[in-house]
């Protein structure tokens, strides 16, 4: 991925059956809706530069086992893109639990860092 990439477009890697891992650039700010939907992604590190993960970005990623946030502070979550609630740092700090939460096929959550 380009070093100056600021967002991953909607459906960027949707259905990519050969994608198991990816390195996101430190310039990235937003992961758009369904960017990795139903891919074979196994692990990913979310750079501290990311401030938004849109709805279903990792939904149906059945192989996803680890989602690591470089910065797990000040994240909020919403299911309606209007009302955001704080998320405990301990939750975001658990990479296996975050993988389970984000890969749910019915995941309609949007994440935002304040």
N, C-alpha and C positions, 0 to 999 in steps of 0.2 A: 504494500500500500504506500502511496506517496507520503513523504514525511510531513507535508503541509496540509494533509487532509483534515477538514474540520468536522465533517459529518459522514456517516455511512448512510447511503440512500435507503429508502423503503425497499424491501425485498432484495437488497444487494446480494446476499448469499443464500437466498431462499432455495431450498431443495438441492443444495450443493452436496452431493453424496460423497465427494472426495475430500471435503474440508473437515479436518480433524482438529487443527489448531491454527491460530492466527495471531500475529503480533500487531497490535493496534498502535498507531503513532501517538506520541505525546501531544500532538496538536489537536487530536480528536476531541470534540465537545459534545456531539450528539450521535446517538445510535438510533436511527429512525425505526418506525413501525416494521415489524416482521423482518428485520435485516438478516437474521440468521434462521428464520422459521424453517423447521423441518430439515435442517442440515445435519451432518454427522459430527458437528463440532463436539469435542470432548472436554477441552479446557480453554479458559480464556482469562486474561488479566485485564481489568478495566483500568486504564490509566487515570491518574489523579486529575487530568485535564477534563475528563468527561463530567458534564453537569446534567445530562439528561439521557434517559433510556426510555424510548417510547413504547407504546403498547405492543405486547407480543413479540418483542425483539428476539427472544430466544425460545418462543413457544414451539412445542413439539420436537425439541432437540433431544431425542431420547437417549443419545450417547453422552450428553453433557453431565460431567461428574464434578467439575470444579469451576467456580466463578470467583475469582479473587479481585477484590477492590484495592487498588493502591492506597486510596483514601476512603475510609469507611465512615467518616464523620459527616454530619449535617445532611443526611439523605432523608427524603420524604417520599411517600408513595400514595398513589391515587388510583381509584378504579373508574373515575368519571372525568379525569383531567381538569377538575375544578377544585375539589376539596383534597388537599394534601395533608397527610399525617406524618409526624416524625417516625423514623425507624430506629430502633435501638442499635447502637454500634456493635453490640455483641451479635446481633442477627446478621448484619452485613459482613462482619468479620469471620463468619463461619462459611467457608467457601463451598463445602459440600451441601449445606442447608440452602445456600443461595442458589446453587445449581438446581436443586429440587424445586425450589419456589419459582424460579424464572422459566424453567422448561415445561411447566404444566401446559397441557394443550389448550386449556381454557383461560390461560393467563391474559387478563385484560388490564394488568397493572401498568402504570406509567411511573417512572422514577425521576426525581429531580433533586439536585444538590443545591442547597441554599447557601 
